[in-house]
Amino acid sequence: MNAETIMRTSYIIVAAFYCFLSGVSPSGASEPYGKQQEQATDLGKTLGILVEKASAFQTLKTDFVQEKEMAMFRDKLVIAGRIYLRKPSTIAWHVDSPLKYSVLITDTRIRQWDEDTNKTQELSLKKNPVFRNVLNQLSVWFSGDYRSLLETHDAVIVQKKPIVIEFVPKENALTKKIIKSITLTFRKDETYLKQIRIREVSGDVTTIIFKNTVLNIPLDGSNFEVRGHV
Amino acid sequence: MFDRYFLLLHEFVQTHKRVVLITVVLMTVLAGIGLHFITFDSNIDVMLPHEQGIHRSIRFLRDSKLSDKVVVSLSLTTSGKNKKELVRAVDQLAASLNPPLVSTVTTGVSLPGIMDDDFFFAYAPQVLDQHDLSRIDGWINEDGVSTRLQRIYRQMLRPEGIFMGSLSRSDPLGIRMLLLGKMKKLSAASGYDVTVDNGYFLSLDGGHALMILETPVLMTDGPGCRKLVAYLKEKVEVLPDVVSADFIGGHFHTLSNEKVIKRDIGLAIAVASFAFLLLFIVVFRDLRIILVFLIPVVAVILSINLSTFLTGTLSYVVIGLGTVIAGISVDYGIHVYIAARRGGNVPLAIRHAAKFLSVCALTTIVGFSVLFFSQVQGYHQLSFFSILSVIISVILAFFVLPHALSWEQASFIFHPAFTDRLERLYSPKRIHVIVWALLTLAAAFFAVQVRFDVDITRLDGSEPAVFKAEENFSKVWGGQQGDQAIFVATGATFEEALEKNEGVYREAKRAVGEDRFSTLSMVLPSDETREENRARWNHFWKSGREERLRKLIQDIGPRYHFTERAFSPFFDNLTAPGNSRKADTILAHFRKQFVQKRADGYQILSFFPDTREDSDAMSAISEHYPGTFLVSRRALSRAISDVTAREVKLLASIALLFVAVLILVFFRSFAEALIALTPVVTSILWLFAFMTVFGLTLNVVNMVAGIVTIGLVLDYGIGMTYEYRHDMKAGTIIAVSLSALTTLIGTGVLLVADHPALFSIGVTLVISISAGYLTSILVVPSLCSYILPLRQHG
């Protein structure tokens, strides 16, 4: 009977919107992928080169230092650690100081551990939309799919040698209220990032500096182990 | 009196033979042309009782905005492709769908600002209630604040901390999580796994996208559905090969049911026509028998036109019974033909047969007429259509057929050996009665165990592809936890409906559980409640808690390197009015999904699992709130089952009473009437017994077939009792046997039908007619011989 189909269809529709309510997050943007504006040829070419070079690596290991200049903290917050990446979408983020912390991010779940609690926690990304969206963004930066940033950001080449590109969230992007700009600085050989700088609307600035980056290095399971990684 | 009028009419037709024949041919041709302009109703809803609760649910679903939507699930078919390809396909499809067939396309939702401070500070005071404030109060102490500040500090070290700084500054206690918790409850209760990615509805793995289409095409509009479905399929065909589409919507069921029924009808007509012709030509070896075959064809064609003209519409299910009606109405022609070919005085033989056939036609008409006492519109249509067919067939058989044939060279058609065999079969035998009595006794034991299937979805004859699409959808998007029922709260104004809904929600939380009842009131209380909540929020903070929290943060904050003004955005906005305009915009968006505006006011829809317990609990709540009602498949099925059971009892009683009176008047003997009724009682008992033994069930459609059977099988009983009384021998036996055979052909062809409604009608009729026929020729003569004295030509 059609009554059942109507009820089912209507519920699917309402459910879709329910899920939107729970899935809302500060990241992401509303501009459809397909409606993106054509970028300047120059930018397109540059990003094309960068994406091609980034596509040459399948694994990555890098140390990082993250500096956060935030109005809420008295001093600059400096975080040091390592990142391991295996394409397409497995990232391990290990923080060594000021507090030991590890998180393994995959397509569907995250697994994290911290020194304070010494507990390992596993979360489904399905149930953590905030995480999911943030991690999607990280995944784009770390894995080198820079072109997809153009779907939600306007971009300009700030410097050509070494390449520095500034991404500004588009007008109706959800991140527009939080992020003023994201500046990516590439290594001289253009194979990977040297630095990411995120300027927030509030004036806070986060800088992630990548050091000792090694591409296509053999990685084993221990690199992606979150508990007792130190 | 019968003889007088019969002769008058007979002579009139004979005098105007040419005009009458030309008129019949002309009317048939016109009616044949008319068939091409008739649209039939393929909706099974027409077979449902017009009871208030059922009608309200069906009307709600029809009139609601819900029924004009189609959900599309696009899937990547190649693993190497990513979601960019998928959303490009979504955009491509969305851009290609236009009015008039598709009015709106929703590919996702984009609502910037729901996490913004101005929305948070405007919305939280309105929606957080006493219980929430008590929880917040429990956090405003040294331990609570320390835990929360430590959590913020740790969060800043994590990847997500890159984006969370501003949010944490305006919400040190994590009050946003209380709001998100309320929203999450809606999501959890839904059971569907839809995520929103860059404004698109996507599955978690990014391999599937969801689109919602609104269309002005009604689900009941068969031609409209055909156009819509063809249009959607055409648009999907040009999508890249890496993307496939599944559609969910009532329109697909309507069209598919129509397609299946049409195919079934076509097949049934072809098989029945072939079988009729073959039977007639083999048995009668006379090409003129084609005219007998044409009688029901002409009758059905004329009846379809007349019924549609007079009743406005005809259901496909009714048309699907066309072969059954043909099988019934061909009998009159057969009887007249046999009477004429038995030799002797042809007009007299026809007149004798006509007398008996008139009673048979009358019982059949009575059988169908009782359906007018039903509340089911489809039964009325069936009744009207069938009665017309029978009347037209009778007229054609009595007055046109004899004049269309020349009987001068007629000779008796059956070989004496054949009639001898039939007579031997017919000869009264004690063993027939004993076997019949034993079998019927056993049948009675099983008959009382027959089950009535309340699940009307099993009569949905949509093709496997439609169900497959729904199965695929469930696999991707979830929702396998079972059907959902809708609770509807109405009000002349939105506020009135919202207040009612809020009251229902309070009770539903206790009755079915907060996690099982998804409602707008979770995230949007009424104006009055929001005002109360706002006042309570302000009082909560202004009565010392704000100061206490400031002090605690001041003392504990330095442990985690926070500055004194780290959380000033929170305190600066805590009791400020907030940006109510933005809040209103976002709340209006929530409303859109749950609220329907109608001419007489507003309806707020809430959802809960469609279990018996929950439906009962919500029904009880509904009784306390006038203007609220449930739309539940389970409750709907139950109501249909109850009403149908009541109806069947009523209709069967009326039918039996009518036919009993009729045959009493006809036979003027209680014993003969009782014997004539034996096949009817036997067929009902055997039908129910067969159904029980073979795991078949009664339903709203085959019940009516059972009632119609009363009128058909009674004819056999009357025929054989009448035959015994008048000692007519082989002529009647052959006629009854042929009648049964033709009716069995007409009903038996429905056994090849794919549509469950037609198939169940076929099964019911084949079993009951077979049982009734066998009882008539094997048992009735024996009963007559033991009970009745033989009367010669009474």
Interface residues (C-beta under 8 A of the other chain):
Chain A: M1 N2 A3 E4 T5 I6 M7 R8 T9 S10 Y11 I12 I13 V14 A15 A16 F17 Y18 C19 F20 L21 S22 G23 V24 S25 P26 S27 G28 A29 S30 E31 P32 Y33 G34 K35 K68 M70 A71 M72 F73 R74 D75 L77 I79 W93 V95 P98 L99 Y101 V103 I105 D107 T108 Q112 D114 D116 L125 K126 P129 V130 F131 R132 N133 V134 L135 N136 L138 S148 E151 T152 N172 A173 L174 T175 K176 K177 I178 I179 I198 E200 V201 S202 D204 T206
Chain B: N43 I44 D45 S57 I58 L61 S64 L66 S67 K69 V70 V71 K84 V87 R88 V90 D91 Q92 T107 G108 V109 S110 L111 P112 G113 I114 M115 D116 Q150 R154 M156 L157 R158 P159 E160 G161 I162 F163 M164 G165 S166 L167 S168 R169 L180 M183 K184 L186 S187 A188 A189 S190 G191 Y192 D193 V194 T195 V196 D197 N198 G199 Y200 F201 L204 D205 L210 I212 M219 I248 G249 G250 F252 H253 T254 I456 T457 L459 D460 E470 F473 W477 G479 D483 Q484 A485 I486 S518 V523 P558 H561 F562 T563 R565 A566 F567 F590 Q593 F594 L605 F607 V631 R633 L636
